[in-house]
Each structure stands twice: as structure tokens, then as C-alpha cells.
């Protein structure tokens, strides 16, 4: 699955945070940002600082793969299905 937009990435981060049963304040503290920053990134705010986004990915135990080549049809070993997360987020839009 390709994360193509800030909203796609925000949906993945939000879903993972909820899967880990963490609130936004806890994640914010671990990243070293405000809760407002977490809220904005989860909503797909397009101007988030890359270093902080990468820290958020690490804090939530996600893996960012920048491999070249065709996408794999196999889900990650931890069972996170990004396609399903992004599809749900897109359907939830008004």
C-alpha cells in the first residue's frame, strides 16, 4: 500500500495509536510534541515537520519502507493492514 497523502498517513498513525490503546497526550509526550500536534497530524495536516513525523512512526512501532519495486501483496508481519485503514478513513470523510 502506498500512503499518498498526509490524510492517509494521519489515518495510519491514528489507527495504530488506537490499536495500542494510547491516548493522544501519551503519544505526544513520547514524541516530544503537543497534543495539538498529534491531533493535526492525525487529521492529515500537510505541513508537519518530517523529523517529528518519523519520530511518531517510531514511537508507534510502525515501519517505513522505501523499497523500489512492485508492492508486496503480503501484509506486514505485525498484522497492520494499511490499505484497510486508509480505505476506512476515506469512507468516513463527509
TIVOFI-703645 format. One record per residue: x, y, z of N, C-alpha, C in turn. Coordinates in steps of 0.001 Angstrom, whole numbers, plus 500000, padded with zeros to 6 digits. Example, Ala and Ser with C-alpha at 12.3 -4.5 7.8 and 13.67 -1.06 7.14 Angstrom:
513190494310507800512300495500507800513200496700507800 512850497750507080513670498940507140512900500030507870 
END
This chain:
500837498822500000500000500000500000500874501229500000 500501502198499218501198503463499186500413504491499988 501084505152500880500494506280501576500763507467500676 499714508004500095499884509040499074499597510450499555 498926510587500660498559511923501129498827512040502628 498924513271503125499037513450504570497845512838505315 496665512888504715495489512289505358495634510779505478 496219510140504457496460508693504525497393508367505692 498487509123505798499443508889506875498796509141508232 498005510207508325497321510502509576496393509380510001 495697508794509028494792507677509338495566506476509863 496716506213509275497542505088509728498022505335511157 498521506536511414499023506850512751497907506784513795 496749507339513471495605507315514399495164505885514691 495056505054513650494630503676513835495628502905514696 496897503111514453497929502408515234497891502862516691 497743504169516914497669504680518281496499504037519021 495355503987518369494183503380518994494379501882519220 495016501219518250495295499785518391496174499523519624 497104500433519887497984500305521053497323500812522332 496073501272522231495307501793523359496027502959524041 496544503869523211497225505060523720496376506281523409 496367507243524328495668508488524034496641509462523376 496095510527522819496922511491522101497946512157523008 497587512419524246498510513069525177499730512197525457 499504510905525613500615509979525865501547509910524680 500991509796523481501802509743522269502566511049522101 501900512165522357502554513470522241503767513567523163 503597513112524392504703513155525359505872512303524882 505587511130524346506652510238523870507387510810522654 506651511536521817507261512143520628508016513411521014 507506514109522023508088515380522430507400516564521765 506086516409521553505289517454520906504041517697521745 503234518648521301501968518919521993500884517950521515 499849517843522313498697517031521909498079517616520646 498089518943520521497561519613519326498295519127518077 499614518930518156500384518444517013499899517057516608 499685516193517587499192514840517301497817514921516641 496961515774517151495628515933516565495741516375515100 496617517326514832496766517824513465497332516771512521 498333516039512951498921515014512063497898513918511795 497112513551512787496091512532512586494988513018511644 494793514313511562493799514889510643494369515130509253 495677514849509079496286514997507761496861516366507484 497230517096508529497834518416508344499077518279507469 499143518989506348500200518769505362501546519398505678 501671520177506726502934520869506960503677520381508202 503473519182508591504161518654509766505648518467509457 506492518750510428507935518596510260508284517110510100 509058516811509068509378515429508734510041514690509893 510969515321510578511649514656511692510662514220512765 509668515050513027508666514698514034507746513590513532 507407513616512264506589512544511690507331511217511802 508610511217511488509406509989511596509498509521513050 509593510454513975509614510088515394508277509476515793 507172510025515296505845509478515586505734508050515058 506217507821513852506201506472513268506967505506514159 508123505947514655508940505102515531508247504843516865 507709505886517476507029505748518772505875504757518685 505176504755517553504032503861517392504426502471516890 505717502242516731506179500914516338505876500561514895 505737501582514051505485501332512630506805501290511879 506775500715510697507967500637509859507691501389508566 508627502222508192508523502960506940509457502289505950 508898501775504861509677501039503865509733501857502584 510930502178502143511103502974500928511698502122499816 511306500877499751511826499948498755511356500342497361 512196500056496383511860500296494988511386498984494390 510305499036493645509789497827493016508305497678493275 507735496610492757506295496407492939505947496176494402 504779496654494766504302496474496136504014495006496393 504270494588497605504010493205498001502527493025498306 502010491862497980500627491544498315500505490951499713 501639490799500392501632490180501713501530491246502788 500638491058503783500538492029504866501790491986505733 502107493082506422503254493072507323503088492016508403 504205491590508977504170490515509954503411490883511221 503290492189511532502568492563512747501065492666512532 500601492407511309499183492377511036498545493717510754 499331494777510607498782496088510281498451496100508797 497203496374508468496752496389507081496463497831506676 497484498496506143497382499913505826496282500184504812 496113499311503821495056499507502826493693499648503500 493408498779504447492120498804505129491967500070505963 493034500502506616492989501706507440492677502921506569 493400503048505467493208504191504579491815504162503955 491347502985503561490012502871502968488940503303503967 489064502880505226488097503283506256488117504789506456 489315505367506490489428506814506697488800507586505537 488992507092504322488411507770503157486893507660503164 486358506532503614484902506352503668484276507222504736 485014507508505790484489508302506906484414509782506578 485054510217505506485019511634505119483598512012504714 483135513202505149481762513639504812481604513924503339 
END
